[in-house]
């Protein structure tokens, strides 16, 4: 393989889950490339660990929903222009955009026009199987390669003329071990038999603003039925202040962390979880944590989304299994009473509850379907990136 020294990699991530994917990918690239790597673009703390210099704070891009995006359009347009200009000026060997398609595809499309010699790879295939299937042909015009997390995605994009490689989901690499659970409980003085609930309101400000009040009220209902309940929440810099403030008013003792290692240990120790919809559901599944998904967006966003969605579930575990194993409490169903009731069925004595055990069995089956075994997904992704460069 003849990779120039240094390998100049521009990466663009728009939210914490993408930052984690990018960080793992960059780590593996450092291990595979014989020379040095110059990394720059847009990212967060995960990617910064492996040398990426971000041109602006990534959390500015962490917004979801039509109504939520509208007031931030001027700033988003400015950031898109800055990112395009960086790529054109720096002429990297490869531009790797990660998830966040609304931002990343606008960048990729213009970079292809203004600097056609740059290889462009997108990491995390857009869910064209859920809605707007015609996007596959459109993105094939300006992407050189696509890295997919799900095994059924490559044929869809290959048929549209876009080379696509299934690499698996790197979230498996963050699974905790059982010993971490005991140490976590001892460190935080949580009795071995006390139920510990993970409360995970999301990584975007729009998510935490809507979900924190619901989760707080749900905890008030839960603690009446489970007096020895403890809570654990993991958060990220862009929304940490909101989460910390809300958790201070919760009626249960709550451990709050922004540390990735502490998060993994906390997951290992938890008995159940309430979570916003997203990648976190896979993390919970990998750690065999029974959970409930709850989510709310602006009502206008929900109305529009329901017109286009072609799927009956939003949770990846449910989509893979073809059934609603993990409760999905969305929009009108996302109420404190519904959340508390669903969580209680996972905690109810005798523990572990039958409902929780059914979830664990189903989650394991879904993970096997997703190809969660063998070579690390982030290593597969790194090899695919280098193969594209080598072929070029």
Secondary structure as GFF3:
##gff-version 3
##sequence-region A 1 392
A	DSSP	beta_strand	7	13	.	.	.	ID=ss1
A	DSSP	alpha_helix	16	32	.	.	.	ID=ss2
A	DSSP	beta_strand	37	42	.	.	.	ID=ss3
A	DSSP	alpha_helix	45	48	.	.	.	ID=ss4
A	DSSP	beta_strand	53	54	.	.	.	ID=ss5
A	DSSP	three_ten_helix	58	61	.	.	.	ID=ss6
A	DSSP	alpha_helix	66	70	.	.	.	ID=ss7
A	DSSP	alpha_helix	73	90	.	.	.	ID=ss8
A	DSSP	beta_strand	94	98	.	.	.	ID=ss9
A	DSSP	alpha_helix	101	114	.	.	.	ID=ss10
A	DSSP	beta_strand	119	123	.	.	.	ID=ss11
A	DSSP	alpha_helix	135	139	.	.	.	ID=ss12
A	DSSP	beta_strand	145	148	.	.	.	ID=ss13
A	DSSP	alpha_helix	154	159	.	.	.	ID=ss14
A	DSSP	beta_strand	164	166	.	.	.	ID=ss15
A	DSSP	three_ten_helix	170	174	.	.	.	ID=ss16
A	DSSP	alpha_helix	178	187	.	.	.	ID=ss17
A	DSSP	beta_strand	196	200	.	.	.	ID=ss18
A	DSSP	alpha_helix	205	225	.	.	.	ID=ss19
A	DSSP	beta_strand	230	234	.	.	.	ID=ss20
A	DSSP	alpha_helix	240	247	.	.	.	ID=ss21
A	DSSP	beta_strand	254	257	.	.	.	ID=ss22
A	DSSP	alpha_helix	260	269	.	.	.	ID=ss23
A	DSSP	beta_strand	272	275	.	.	.	ID=ss24
A	DSSP	alpha_helix	280	286	.	.	.	ID=ss25
A	DSSP	beta_strand	290	295	.	.	.	ID=ss26
A	DSSP	alpha_helix	299	308	.	.	.	ID=ss27
A	DSSP	alpha_helix	316	321	.	.	.	ID=ss28
A	DSSP	beta_strand	328	330	.	.	.	ID=ss29
A	DSSP	three_ten_helix	331	333	.	.	.	ID=ss30
A	DSSP	alpha_helix	336	347	.	.	.	ID=ss31
A	DSSP	alpha_helix	354	369	.	.	.	ID=ss32
A	DSSP	alpha_helix	377	391	.	.	.	ID=ss33
###
